[in-house]
Amino acid sequence: LYEESQSSPKGKAYTGSAIWRVERLPPIARGASELAITARIDIPDKPFGLMLSIRRNLDQVLPASHTIEIKFDTPPGSPALGIIEVAGIAMKPNEEAPGTQLAARSVKASDDFYLVGLSAIESDLPKNIQLLKDRGWMGILLLYKSGSRAVLSIEKGAAEIGRAHV
């Protein structure tokens, strides 16, 4: 996690861990169960964590090819409280690279839950899929209530992700 900091022009960096899995998730509404790529991310020094899941979108009302659900886990008193926006998701070749933004729209469903829909537009879909497959890192851009920004850089679990077709 890389955060802007008033006290340091380089910002503040926190180290954490990500555990990736391929899981069969419960059906949404009356649909069949679906495979999803999930990750549990923990940053103990913050304290801060989140659950992330990526799955195909089967809801024909939602104009998205896939959805990314982000559920933040911030204990009371955590300095990470106050995330007001997931400003975008970039796929990156390495941890430090700025990356390429996925064509997507983020919606805040509750104080700690965001739903990101990947564009289903014909010209965006192949680019998004290629970025998800080819880039080894994901950067989630966060905006805090204070106005400061952060990037959560997560290395993909290549072996686990490679087994699923979502």
C-alpha positions in Angstrom: 0.0 0.0 0.0 1.5 3.3 -1.1 -0.1 6.4 0.5 0.4 10.1 0.0 1.9 11.7 3.1 2.1 15.3 4.3 5.3 14.5 6.2 7.2 12.8 3.3 7.2 13.7 -0.4 7.8 10.1 -1.2 4.8 9.0 0.8 4.4 6.1 3.1 4.7 2.4 2.1 3.1 -0.5 3.9 3.9 -4.2 3.2 1.3 -6.9 3.3 0.3 -10.2 1.8 -2.2 -11.6 -0.7 -3.6 -15.1 -0.8 -5.3 -15.9 -4.1 -7.8 -18.7 -4.7 -10.2 -20.0 -7.3 -13.5 -20.6 -5.7 -17.0 -21.6 -6.6 -19.2 -18.8 -5.3 -22.9 -19.1 -4.4 -25.3 -18.3 -7.2 -26.5 -14.7 -7.6 -30.3 -14.6 -7.7 -31.6 -17.7 -9.6 -28.5 -18.3 -11.6 -26.0 -21.1 -11.4 -22.9 -21.0 -9.2 -19.9 -19.4 -10.7 -16.2 -19.7 -10.5 -14.4 -16.6 -9.1 -10.9 -15.5 -8.5 -10.6 -14.3 -4.9 -7.9 -12.7 -2.9 -7.5 -11.9 0.8 -5.2 -8.9 1.2 -3.8 -8.0 4.6 -1.6 -5.1 5.6 -1.0 -5.6 9.3 1.0 -2.4 10.0 -1.9 -0.2 8.9 -4.2 -2.3 10.1 -6.1 -2.8 6.8 -7.4 -5.6 4.7 -9.8 -6.5 2.0 -11.4 -9.3 0.2 -11.4 -9.0 -3.6 -13.3 -11.3 -6.1 -13.4 -11.3 -9.8 -16.1 -13.1 -11.7 -18.0 -13.0 -15.0 -21.1 -10.9 -14.9 -24.3 -12.9 -15.5 -26.7 -10.1 -14.6 -28.0 -8.9 -18.0 -29.2 -5.6 -16.4 -25.7 -4.6 -15.4 -23.7 -3.5 -18.5 -20.4 -5.2 -17.5 -18.5 -8.2 -18.8 -17.0 -9.0 -15.3 -17.4 -7.6 -11.8 -14.8 -7.0 -9.2 -16.1 -6.9 -5.7 -13.9 -5.1 -3.1 -14.9 -5.5 0.6 -12.6 -3.5 2.9 -11.9 -4.7 6.4 -10.9 -1.8 8.6 -11.2 -2.4 12.4 -12.5 0.5 14.5 -9.7 3.0 15.1 -7.8 2.0 12.0 -6.0 4.8 10.2 -7.3 3.3 7.0 -10.9 4.2 7.8 -12.4 6.8 5.5 -12.0 5.3 2.0 -14.5 7.2 0.0 -13.7 6.1 -3.5 -12.1 3.3 -5.5 -10.9 5.7 -8.3 -9.8 3.0 -10.7 -8.0 -0.2 -11.3 -4.8 -0.3 -13.3 -3.0 -3.5 -14.5 0.8 -3.1 -14.2 3.8 -5.0 -15.4 5.5 -4.5 -12.1 4.9 -3.1 -8.6 6.3 0.4 -9.3 4.8 1.0 -12.8 1.8 3.3 -13.2 0.0 0.7 -15.3 -2.9 0.9 -17.7 -6.4 1.6 -16.5 -9.1 -1.0 -17.0 -12.2 0.3 -18.8 -14.4 0.1 -15.8 -16.8 2.0 -13.5 -16.7 1.8 -9.7 -19.8 2.1 -7.5 -19.8 2.5 -3.7 -22.4 0.1 -2.4 -21.7 0.8 1.3 -19.0 2.3 3.5 -16.8 -0.7 3.1 -18.0 -2.3 -0.2 -17.3 -1.4 -3.8 -18.5 -3.0 -7.0 -16.4 -2.4 -10.1 -18.0 -3.3 -13.4 -15.6 -4.0 -16.3 -16.9 -2.4 -19.6 -18.9 -4.8 -21.8 -18.4 -2.4 -24.8 -17.1 -4.5 -27.7 -13.9 -2.4 -28.1 -13.1 -2.5 -24.3 -13.7 -6.1 -23.6 -10.6 -7.7 -25.4 -8.3 -5.0 -24.0 -9.5 -5.5 -20.4 -9.2 -9.3 -20.7 -5.7 -9.0 -22.2 -4.6 -6.7 -19.4 -5.9 -9.0 -16.7 -4.2 -12.0 -18.3 -0.8 -10.4 -19.2 0.0 -8.0 -16.4 1.4 -9.4 -13.2 0.3 -6.6 -10.9 -3.0 -4.9 -10.1 -3.1 -1.3 -8.7 -6.3 -0.2 -7.0 -6.5 3.5 -6.7 -8.0 4.8 -3.5 -9.2 8.2 -2.3 -9.5 8.8 1.4 -12.0 11.2 3.1 -9.0 13.4 4.0 -8.4 14.0 0.3 -5.2 12.0 0.2 -4.7 9.2 -2.2 -3.2 5.7 -2.1 -2.4 2.8 -4.5 -2.8 -0.7 -3.3 -0.4 -2.7 -5.5 -1.2 -6.4 -5.5 0.9 -9.1 -7.3 -1.3 -11.7 -9.0 -1.2 -15.3 -8.0 -0.3 -16.5 -11.5 -0.6 -20.3 -10.8 -4.1 -20.0 -9.2 -5.4 -17.5 -11.7 -4.2 -19.5 -14.6 -6.5 -22.5 -13.7 -9.8 -20.5 -13.9 -11.7 -19.3 -16.9 -13.7 -16.4 -15.5 
